[in-house]
């Protein structure tokens, strides 16, 4: 559920960023056009500054969101690694037990072979 919300939030931010960038392009195009009076040019520059500030805020928000997703993923990976280590430890114990039984059986077989030779 949280992942869907994060995806929706990221989509909204991406759309807003896209609109901001289009607005910035348009403001720059008009500001640099011939025949624009100084007052309009100054107002467009101020608008561009406000748009750039918002753009930085959104980029920062995306960075925070990505960091949270990475942290969430790393917690899952740590849990998985812990589970793998536990299972590996159990498998190692089983392998050691199997080795012990194998060695014991080898000794029994050697003893039976030795007894047959003696008999």
N, C-alpha and C positions, 0 to 999 in steps of 0.2 A: 504494500500500500504506500509506504513511504517513498519507494523508488518511483512509482507513478506520479506522485506529487512533485518530486524533484524533477522528473522529466517535463512535466507540465510547466513548472516554474522556469526551467531552463529554456523551454520553447518560447515562453512569454518574453523572457529577457532577450533571446535571439531576435525575435520579431521587433522588439523595441530598439535594439541596436541597429537593425537594418533600417528602420524608419529614421533613426537619428543620423545615420550615415548619409542617407538620401537627402535629409534636410540640410546637413552640412555641405554636401556637394552643391545643392541649389543655392544656398546662401553665398558660397564662394563664387559660384558662377555669376550671380547677380552683382555681388560686391565688386568683382573685377571687370564687369562689363563697362563699355564706354558710355559716357553720358550719365552715370549715376552721380547724384549730388553728394556732397561731403556728409551731410547729416544722415542720409540713408546708408552710406558706406559705414559710418561709425556705428549706427544701429545694427547693421548686419554683423559687424565685427563683435559687438557685445553679445548678440544672439549666438554667434559661433562659439564664443567663450562658454556661454551657459550650456550649449549643446555638448561641447567637449568635456565639461565637468560631469555632466550626466553620463556621457559615454564611459568615462573613467570609473564612475561609480558602478555602472553595470558590469564592466569588465572585472572589477574587483569582486563584485557579488558572484560572478561566475567562478572566479578563482576560489572563493570561499566554499562555494557549492561543490566544486571538484575536489577540494581538499577534504570535505566531509565525506564524499563518496569514497575517496581513497582510504580514509580512515576506517569507514564501515567495511570496505572490502578487506583491508588488512586484518581487521578483527576476525572476520570469517576465515581468512587464510591461517591466522594463528591458531584458531580452534581446530581447523583441519590438520595442521602440522602436529598439534598436540595429540590428536586422535591417531595419526599415523605413527607417531613415536610410541604411543601406548601399545598399539597393535604389533609394532615391530618388536617391542620388548617381550610381548607374549609369544610371538613366533620364535624369538631367540631362546626363550625358556623351553619351548616345545622341541626345538632343534637340539638343545643340550640334553634334554631328557631322552630323545631318540638316540643320540650318540651314546649315552650311558647304557641304554637297553641293548643297543647293537654290540657294544664292547662286552657286556655281560653274556650275551648269546654266543659271541665268538669264543669266550673262555669256556662256556659249557660245551660247545662243539669240540674245542681242543681237548677238553677233559674226556669226552666220549670217545674221541679218536684214540687218545692215549690209553684208555681203558680197554678198547677193542684190541689194541696192539699187545697189551699185557695179557689179555685173556686167551 
